[in-house]
Amino acid sequence: MVFCGLCKANKETRHNWLIQEMGADSPMNKFKICDECAGLLMRGMTKKVMGIRDGQPLPTPIVLSKTGVIDEIVLNDDNSLEITIAIDIGKARRWVEKEIEDTPSK
């Protein structure tokens, strides 16, 4: 169970996603995020990096190691993966909120 730094909800996660905020005047902060927010963020950032316009589909599967959106992947002692994304937390929060608003409800 993780308290997501973006959607502010407690959720079960399969992966340990972190946002590492880079700061020129402050030490780097790490925020845990849920799988859903990480997926929305990764898809949105990948679209931007690859120059894919709205309405165009992303290639499947998305090979994140080739997009440059992942800062680091760490294998922990318990064999779990910790995936770190380097982005400003405010920008990430706005991106996820926009993606949620643009996604039609089921």
C-alpha positions as CSV (number, residue, x, y, z in Angstrom):
1,M,0.0,0.0,0.0
2,V,1.4,3.4,-1.0
3,F,0.1,6.9,-0.5
4,C,0.4,8.4,-4.0
5,G,2.1,11.8,-4.2
6,L,0.0,12.7,-7.3
7,C,-3.6,11.5,-6.8
8,K,-3.3,11.6,-3.0
9,A,-5.0,8.2,-2.5
10,N,-3.8,5.0,-0.7
11,K,-3.5,2.3,-3.3
12,E,-2.0,-1.2,-3.7
13,T,0.9,-1.2,-6.2
14,R,2.8,-3.9,-8.1
15,H,5.9,-1.7,-8.6
16,N,7.8,0.8,-6.5
17,W,7.5,4.0,-8.5
18,L,9.2,7.2,-7.4
19,I,9.4,10.7,-8.6
20,Q,12.8,12.3,-7.9
21,E,12.3,16.0,-7.9
22,M,15.4,17.9,-9.0
23,G,16.0,21.1,-7.1
24,A,18.8,23.6,-7.6
25,D,18.5,25.2,-4.2
26,S,17.2,22.2,-2.2
27,P,18.1,18.5,-1.8
28,M,16.3,16.0,-4.1
29,N,13.0,14.9,-2.7
30,K,11.5,11.5,-3.6
31,F,7.7,11.0,-3.8
32,K,6.0,7.6,-4.1
33,I,3.3,7.2,-6.7
34,C,0.8,4.5,-7.6
35,D,0.8,2.3,-10.7
36,E,-2.1,4.2,-12.3
37,C,-0.5,7.6,-12.0
38,A,2.9,6.2,-13.1
39,G,1.2,4.7,-16.2
40,L,-0.5,7.9,-17.1
41,L,2.7,9.9,-16.6
42,M,4.9,7.4,-18.6
43,R,2.4,7.4,-21.5
44,G,2.2,11.2,-21.5
45,M,5.9,11.7,-21.3
46,T,6.6,9.1,-24.0
47,K,4.1,10.8,-26.3
48,K,5.9,14.1,-25.8
49,V,9.4,12.6,-26.3
50,M,8.4,10.6,-29.4
51,G,6.5,13.6,-30.9
52,I,3.2,11.7,-31.1
53,R,0.2,14.1,-31.4
54,D,-3.1,13.7,-29.6
55,G,-5.3,11.1,-31.2
56,Q,-2.3,9.1,-32.6
57,P,-1.7,5.7,-30.9
58,L,1.4,4.9,-28.9
59,P,3.4,1.9,-30.1
60,T,2.7,-1.2,-28.1
61,P,4.5,-2.3,-26.1
62,I,6.2,0.9,-25.0
63,V,9.9,0.2,-24.4
64,L,10.7,2.7,-21.7
65,S,14.4,2.2,-21.7
66,K,14.5,3.7,-25.2
67,T,12.5,6.8,-24.4
68,G,14.7,8.4,-21.8
69,V,11.9,9.1,-19.3
70,I,13.2,6.7,-16.7
71,D,16.0,8.1,-14.4
72,E,17.0,4.8,-12.8
73,I,15.8,1.3,-12.1
74,V,17.1,-0.3,-8.9
75,L,16.9,-4.0,-7.9
76,N,16.3,-4.1,-4.2
77,D,17.5,-6.9,-1.8
78,D,14.0,-8.4,-1.8
79,N,14.1,-8.6,-5.6
80,S,11.6,-5.8,-6.0
81,L,12.2,-3.1,-8.6
82,E,12.3,0.6,-7.8
83,I,11.7,2.8,-10.8
84,T,12.6,6.5,-10.6
85,I,11.3,9.2,-12.8
86,A,13.1,12.6,-12.8
87,I,10.4,15.3,-13.1
88,D,9.1,18.2,-11.1
89,I,6.3,17.0,-8.8
90,G,4.0,19.9,-9.7
91,K,4.4,19.3,-13.4
92,A,3.7,15.6,-12.9
93,R,0.6,16.3,-10.9
94,R,-0.8,18.7,-13.5
95,W,0.0,16.1,-16.3
96,V,-1.8,13.3,-14.4
97,E,-4.8,15.6,-13.6
98,K,-5.0,16.6,-17.3
99,E,-4.9,13.0,-18.5
100,I,-7.6,12.0,-16.0
101,E,-9.8,14.8,-17.2
102,D,-9.2,13.9,-20.9
103,T,-9.9,10.2,-20.3
104,P,-13.6,9.3,-20.9
105,S,-15.2,7.6,-18.0
106,K,-16.4,3.9,-18.4
